[in-house]
Amino acid sequence: MKRISPKSKATANFFVFVIGTRAQLIKVAPVIVLCESKGLPICLLMTGQHLETIQDLVDEFGIRTPLTRTVEAMERSTVGSLLWWLPSAYFGLRKSLQKIKAENANFDVIVHGDTLSTLIGAFAGWRVGARVVHLESGLSSGKLFDPFPEELSRRIVFRLIDLAMCPNDEAAAYMRSRHRCRVEDTRGNTILDAVAMVGAMDVARDQKPAYLVVSLHRFQNIYDSSRLLELVVLLEAAASRYPIHFVLHPATRKRLVHEKLFDRLAAAPGMVLSPRLGYGDFLRLAAGAACVMTDGGSNQEELAALGVPTIIMRKATERPDGLGGNAVMEADISEGVRSFLLKGDFGRLLASPIKLEADGPSERVVRSLLK
């Protein structure tokens, strides 16, 4: 399959952001707001990967650009539903990009991260001949199928892009050594700007009594029945000592109900099960926690910015954020996660919040787009 050759590789005069998930909108929001403040022409194409409204995020970040849906929004909480959605999302997105191409000789398709929306956005942009830009590029776990499907998605996207926006030197070096695209080091992740925008940096940490926050949604943790049961048993033990706020992604709740574990977990003393919170609400809750248990890459970055003690419930991570500081991988806790939680020695992971530069990552991204 051949790519439609772009008329020019000159700087784009129109910027198209492809967004599929809430996490993507959070990380791209500071860039969008900056583009709006500079009067740059932009379009926001939504692939409908999530059913839950993202209007609260639009309002929270003050985004003014209308959202254009390229496919009907539904919650894609199972493997089957994602496979059903994938082709319709791709063709709907490609149709929208072809319309944009008819009116704009030069335009950028800007994708972010490692979701399936990132993959179809990059491929559709590549096919219609746009300049494809990848935010948070060059990150790799080093294992093709871990995490799955995110790592596989990243590696395909790397081959489709024209401009890689890398959050650190290691990611930039990775892209320069393996791919022929233009590489820019943004010296930080745009999520740092998002964390600052919602005021999470200002939350006091000495709240009493101490509580834990849990957020788990990765494929490997919730779709493996034995692993999910193991996590429930672990949280039951921890809840005997600390209040726990378990913030449930829709897919996580569905799997707990399917495995008949939801009521069991809800009955644990000290356990509070809540639906997915607004971005600022979640970060402010996490910022005041004694410790956060998560498998989310974005959470890892956010909590590193805040310096909150963090346990990453994954075998591998492509992100360096917090490691060796406030964050520790599950496999690297010598006494085991259960003993660590019950002992409550979280102070050894406490770190100072990151101090943001006046010229943040989002500003550097926009400058690179305009080169």
Beta strands, then each sheet from edge to edge (+ up, - down):
strand 1: 15-19
strand 2: 42-46
strand 3: 67-69
strand 4: 108-112
strand 5: 131-135
strand 6: 163-166
strand 7: 182-185
strand 8: 212-215
strand 9: 244-248
strand 10: 271-275
strand 11: 291-294
strand 12: 310-312
strand 13: 327-329
sheet 1: 3+ 2+ 1+ 4+ 5+ 6+ 7+
sheet 2: 10+ 9+ 8+ 11+ 12+ 13+
end
